Amino acid sequence: MLNLRKSMGEVAPEVFFARTGRNRQRFDENYRLVAGCIPYRLKLVQDKVRDGLLSRLEVLMISSPNRHDLIFPKGGWENDETLGEAACREALEEAGVRGIINESILGEWKFRSKSRQNSCSLEGTCKGYMFALEVTEELQYWPEQGNHERRWVCVSEAWKLCRYDWMREALAACIKAQHFSFFSHIHTSSCSRVLREGMSKYGINITVVKKIIMTGGMNCLMNLFLILLFIFTCFH
């Protein structure tokens, strides 16, 4: 972490180094436990509803040393921190961002570490937990800046950049979580009439949609709706 402090009338960076080593690393049987997050933000627009959530949603991805693909910040969960604290620490160390973490886990995935992708043993296998993190602050300097460059991308580009299926699944869960929040506040929006009329045009009853979402029975319907909305966003 790099904070700013005043010294002799000047503002100078105060250096905080990223954690190294695995002395405090948590394990579950043969799985190394990993915590990470998908940092996101919503672009400011005049008409929040008409522009649509997917056209406003951006996620932050980072580069890896000696690799051409982009990833989401993640790293080992250590025994002196909660799972959410570990995810926030990794976002700070690798991507240089702070924010508000959604405490609901996006999901749990098992994958091999990048150095053991071709291994046939459980050694090097990770069990990862991902969160959504609404970014509120981007630091100019961060601990692993030399190893990771950061890049804001739209949802459709992030989907193409995801190297592994588990990353796409985590991204889809993050998008779904944002749509849940979007619809739960839809009637409080001054522009909600535009969306209601648009959904009515295509025979979609927004009251029924909201009721299904709020009662938890949203998986099948929301998956279909996300696909249709994703296609609409890409081609309009």
Contacts in CASP RR format, 6 or more apart in sequence:
PFRMAT RR
TARGET T0000
AUTHOR 0000-0000-0000
METHOD contacts of the structure
MODEL  1
MLNLRKSMGEVAPEVFFARTGRNRQRFDENYRLVAGCIPYRLKLVQDKVR
DGLLSRLEVLMISSPNRHDLIFPKGGWENDETLGEAACREALEEAGVRGI
INESILGEWKFRSKSRQNSCSLEGTCKGYMFALEVTEELQYWPEQGNHER
RWVCVSEAWKLCRYDWMREALAACIKAQHFSFFSHIHTSSCSRVLREGMS
KYGINITVVKKIIMTGGMNCLMNLFLILLFIFTCFH
1 16 0 8 1.000
1 92 0 8 1.000
1 93 0 8 1.000
1 139 0 8 1.000
1 142 0 8 1.000
1 143 0 8 1.000
2 13 0 8 1.000
2 14 0 8 1.000
2 15 0 8 1.000
2 16 0 8 1.000
2 139 0 8 1.000
2 140 0 8 1.000
2 141 0 8 1.000
2 142 0 8 1.000
2 143 0 8 1.000
3 13 0 8 1.000
3 14 0 8 1.000
3 16 0 8 1.000
4 11 0 8 1.000
4 12 0 8 1.000
4 13 0 8 1.000
4 14 0 8 1.000
5 11 0 8 1.000
5 12 0 8 1.000
5 14 0 8 1.000
6 12 0 8 1.000
13 141 0 8 1.000
16 143 0 8 1.000
17 143 0 8 1.000
18 93 0 8 1.000
18 94 0 8 1.000
18 143 0 8 1.000
18 144 0 8 1.000
19 78 0 8 1.000
19 89 0 8 1.000
19 93 0 8 1.000
22 76 0 8 1.000
24 78 0 8 1.000
24 79 0 8 1.000
24 80 0 8 1.000
25 32 0 8 1.000
25 33 0 8 1.000
25 76 0 8 1.000
25 77 0 8 1.000
25 78 0 8 1.000
25 79 0 8 1.000
26 32 0 8 1.000
26 33 0 8 1.000
26 76 0 8 1.000
26 77 0 8 1.000
26 78 0 8 1.000
26 79 0 8 1.000
27 33 0 8 1.000
28 127 0 8 1.000
30 122 0 8 1.000
30 123 0 8 1.000
30 125 0 8 1.000
31 110 0 8 1.000
31 122 0 8 1.000
31 125 0 8 1.000
31 126 0 8 1.000
31 127 0 8 1.000
32 76 0 8 1.000
32 113 0 8 1.000
32 124 0 8 1.000
32 125 0 8 1.000
32 126 0 8 1.000
32 127 0 8 1.000
33 76 0 8 1.000
33 77 0 8 1.000
33 126 0 8 1.000
33 127 0 8 1.000
33 128 0 8 1.000
33 129 0 8 1.000
34 74 0 8 1.000
34 75 0 8 1.000
34 76 0 8 1.000
34 77 0 8 1.000
34 126 0 8 1.000
34 127 0 8 1.000
34 128 0 8 1.000
34 129 0 8 1.000
35 74 0 8 1.000
35 75 0 8 1.000
35 76 0 8 1.000
35 77 0 8 1.000
35 83 0 8 1.000
35 84 0 8 1.000
35 86 0 8 1.000
35 87 0 8 1.000
35 90 0 8 1.000
35 128 0 8 1.000
35 129 0 8 1.000
35 130 0 8 1.000
35 131 0 8 1.000
36 72 0 8 1.000
36 73 0 8 1.000
36 74 0 8 1.000
36 75 0 8 1.000
36 86 0 8 1.000
36 87 0 8 1.000
36 90 0 8 1.000
36 91 0 8 1.000
36 128 0 8 1.000
36 129 0 8 1.000
36 130 0 8 1.000
36 131 0 8 1.000
37 72 0 8 1.000
37 73 0 8 1.000
37 74 0 8 1.000
37 87 0 8 1.000
37 88 0 8 1.000
37 90 0 8 1.000
37 91 0 8 1.000
37 101 0 8 1.000
37 130 0 8 1.000
37 131 0 8 1.000
37 132 0 8 1.000
37 133 0 8 1.000
38 59 0 8 1.000
38 60 0 8 1.000
38 72 0 8 1.000
38 106 0 8 1.000
38 130 0 8 1.000
38 131 0 8 1.000
38 132 0 8 1.000
38 133 0 8 1.000
38 170 0 8 1.000
38 171 0 8 1.000
38 174 0 8 1.000
39 59 0 8 1.000
39 60 0 8 1.000
39 72 0 8 1.000
39 73 0 8 1.000
39 91 0 8 1.000
39 95 0 8 1.000
39 97 0 8 1.000
39 99 0 8 1.000
39 133 0 8 1.000
39 134 0 8 1.000
39 135 0 8 1.000
40 57 0 8 1.000
40 58 0 8 1.000
40 59 0 8 1.000
40 60 0 8 1.000
40 132 0 8 1.000
40 133 0 8 1.000
40 134 0 8 1.000
40 135 0 8 1.000
40 174 0 8 1.000
40 178 0 8 1.000
41 57 0 8 1.000
41 58 0 8 1.000
41 60 0 8 1.000
41 134 0 8 1.000
41 135 0 8 1.000
41 152 0 8 1.000
42 53 0 8 1.000
42 56 0 8 1.000
42 57 0 8 1.000
42 58 0 8 1.000
43 56 0 8 1.000
43 57 0 8 1.000
43 58 0 8 1.000
45 51 0 8 1.000
45 56 0 8 1.000
47 191 0 8 1.000
47 194 0 8 1.000
48 56 0 8 1.000
48 189 0 8 1.000
48 191 0 8 1.000
49 186 0 8 1.000
49 189 0 8 1.000
49 191 0 8 1.000
49 192 0 8 1.000
49 194 0 8 1.000
49 195 0 8 1.000
50 191 0 8 1.000
50 194 0 8 1.000
50 195 0 8 1.000
52 233 0 8 1.000
53 178 0 8 1.000
53 179 0 8 1.000
53 182 0 8 1.000
53 229 0 8 1.000
54 155 0 8 1.000
54 156 0 8 1.000
54 175 0 8 1.000
54 229 0 8 1.000
54 230 0 8 1.000
54 233 0 8 1.000
55 154 0 8 1.000
55 233 0 8 1.000
57 154 0 8 1.000
57 155 0 8 1.000
57 175 0 8 1.000
57 178 0 8 1.000
58 152 0 8 1.000
58 153 0 8 1.000
58 154 0 8 1.000
58 155 0 8 1.000
59 72 0 8 1.000
59 152 0 8 1.000
59 153 0 8 1.000
59 155 0 8 1.000
59 158 0 8 1.000
59 171 0 8 1.000
59 174 0 8 1.000
60 72 0 8 1.000
60 73 0 8 1.000
60 95 0 8 1.000
60 97 0 8 1.000
60 135 0 8 1.000
60 150 0 8 1.000
60 151 0 8 1.000
60 152 0 8 1.000
60 153 0 8 1.000
61 70 0 8 1.000
61 71 0 8 1.000
61 72 0 8 1.000
61 150 0 8 1.000
61 151 0 8 1.000
61 153 0 8 1.000
61 158 0 8 1.000
61 161 0 8 1.000
62 70 0 8 1.000
62 71 0 8 1.000
62 72 0 8 1.000
62 73 0 8 1.000
62 94 0 8 1.000
62 95 0 8 1.000
62 148 0 8 1.000
62 149 0 8 1.000
62 150 0 8 1.000
62 151 0 8 1.000
63 70 0 8 1.000
63 71 0 8 1.000
63 148 0 8 1.000
63 149 0 8 1.000
63 150 0 8 1.000
63 151 0 8 1.000
64 70 0 8 1.000
64 71 0 8 1.000
64 114 0 8 1.000
64 147 0 8 1.000
64 148 0 8 1.000
65 147 0 8 1.000
67 114 0 8 1.000
69 161 0 8 1.000
69 163 0 8 1.000
70 151 0 8 1.000
70 153 0 8 1.000
70 161 0 8 1.000
71 163 0 8 1.000
71 167 0 8 1.000
72 130 0 8 1.000
72 167 0 8 1.000
72 170 0 8 1.000
73 90 0 8 1.000
73 91 0 8 1.000
73 93 0 8 1.000
73 94 0 8 1.000
73 95 0 8 1.000
73 148 0 8 1.000
74 87 0 8 1.000
74 90 0 8 1.000
74 94 0 8 1.000
74 128 0 8 1.000
74 130 0 8 1.000
75 86 0 8 1.000
75 90 0 8 1.000
75 94 0 8 1.000
76 86 0 8 1.000
76 90 0 8 1.000
77 83 0 8 1.000
77 86 0 8 1.000
77 129 0 8 1.000
78 86 0 8 1.000
81 89 0 8 1.000
83 105 0 8 1.000
83 129 0 8 1.000
84 101 0 8 1.000
84 103 0 8 1.000
84 131 0 8 1.000
87 101 0 8 1.000
87 129 0 8 1.000
87 130 0 8 1.000
87 131 0 8 1.000
87 133 0 8 1.000
88 98 0 8 1.000
88 99 0 8 1.000
88 101 0 8 1.000
88 133 0 8 1.000
91 97 0 8 1.000
91 98 0 8 1.000
91 99 0 8 1.000
91 133 0 8 1.000
92 98 0 8 1.000
92 139 0 8 1.000
92 142 0 8 1.000
92 143 0 8 1.000
93 142 0 8 1.000
93 143 0 8 1.000
93 144 0 8 1.000
94 142 0 8 1.000
94 144 0 8 1.000
94 147 0 8 1.000
94 148 0 8 1.000
95 142 0 8 1.000
95 148 0 8 1.000
95 150 0 8 1.000
96 138 0 8 1.000
96 139 0 8 1.000
96 142 0 8 1.000
96 143 0 8 1.000
96 145 0 8 1.000
96 150 0 8 1.000
97 133 0 8 1.000
97 135 0 8 1.000
97 137 0 8 1.000
97 138 0 8 1.000
97 139 0 8 1.000
97 150 0 8 1.000
98 135 0 8 1.000
98 136 0 8 1.000
98 137 0 8 1.000
98 139 0 8 1.000
99 133 0 8 1.000
99 134 0 8 1.000
99 135 0 8 1.000
99 136 0 8 1.000
99 137 0 8 1.000
100 133 0 8 1.000
100 134 0 8 1.000
100 136 0 8 1.000
101 131 0 8 1.000
101 132 0 8 1.000
101 133 0 8 1.000
101 134 0 8 1.000
102 131 0 8 1.000
102 132 0 8 1.000
102 133 0 8 1.000
102 134 0 8 1.000
102 177 0 8 1.000
103 131 0 8 1.000
104 131 0 8 1.000
104 177 0 8 1.000
105 129 0 8 1.000
105 130 0 8 1.000
105 131 0 8 1.000
106 130 0 8 1.000
106 131 0 8 1.000
106 132 0 8 1.000
106 170 0 8 1.000
106 173 0 8 1.000
106 174 0 8 1.000
106 177 0 8 1.000
107 129 0 8 1.000
107 130 0 8 1.000
107 169 0 8 1.000
107 170 0 8 1.000
107 173 0 8 1.000
108 127 0 8 1.000
108 128 0 8 1.000
108 129 0 8 1.000
109 127 0 8 1.000
109 128 0 8 1.000
109 130 0 8 1.000
109 166 0 8 1.000
109 169 0 8 1.000
109 170 0 8 1.000
110 125 0 8 1.000
110 126 0 8 1.000
110 127 0 8 1.000
110 128 0 8 1.000
110 166 0 8 1.000
111 125 0 8 1.000
111 126 0 8 1.000
111 128 0 8 1.000
111 164 0 8 1.000
111 166 0 8 1.000
112 119 0 8 1.000
112 124 0 8 1.000
112 125 0 8 1.000
112 126 0 8 1.000
113 124 0 8 1.000
113 125 0 8 1.000
113 126 0 8 1.000
115 124 0 8 1.000
116 123 0 8 1.000
116 124 0 8 1.000
116 125 0 8 1.000
130 170 0 8 1.000
130 173 0 8 1.000
130 174 0 8 1.000
132 174 0 8 1.000
132 177 0 8 1.000
132 178 0 8 1.000
153 161 0 8 1.000
155 171 0 8 1.000
155 175 0 8 1.000
155 230 0 8 1.000
155 233 0 8 1.000
156 230 0 8 1.000
156 233 0 8 1.000
156 234 0 8 1.000
158 171 0 8 1.000
159 168 0 8 1.000
159 171 0 8 1.000
162 168 0 8 1.000
162 171 0 8 1.000
172 226 0 8 1.000
175 226 0 8 1.000
176 222 0 8 1.000
176 223 0 8 1.000
176 226 0 8 1.000
179 222 0 8 1.000
179 225 0 8 1.000
179 226 0 8 1.000
180 213 0 8 1.000
180 218 0 8 1.000
180 222 0 8 1.000
183 206 0 8 1.000
183 209 0 8 1.000
183 210 0 8 1.000
183 213 0 8 1.000
184 210 0 8 1.000
184 213 0 8 1.000
184 214 0 8 1.000
186 192 0 8 1.000
186 195 0 8 1.000
186 196 0 8 1.000
186 206 0 8 1.000
186 210 0 8 1.000
189 195 0 8 1.000
195 206 0 8 1.000
196 206 0 8 1.000
198 204 0 8 1.000
199 205 0 8 1.000
199 206 0 8 1.000
199 209 0 8 1.000
200 206 0 8 1.000
209 221 0 8 1.000
209 225 0 8 1.000
212 218 0 8 1.000
212 221 0 8 1.000
213 222 0 8 1.000
END
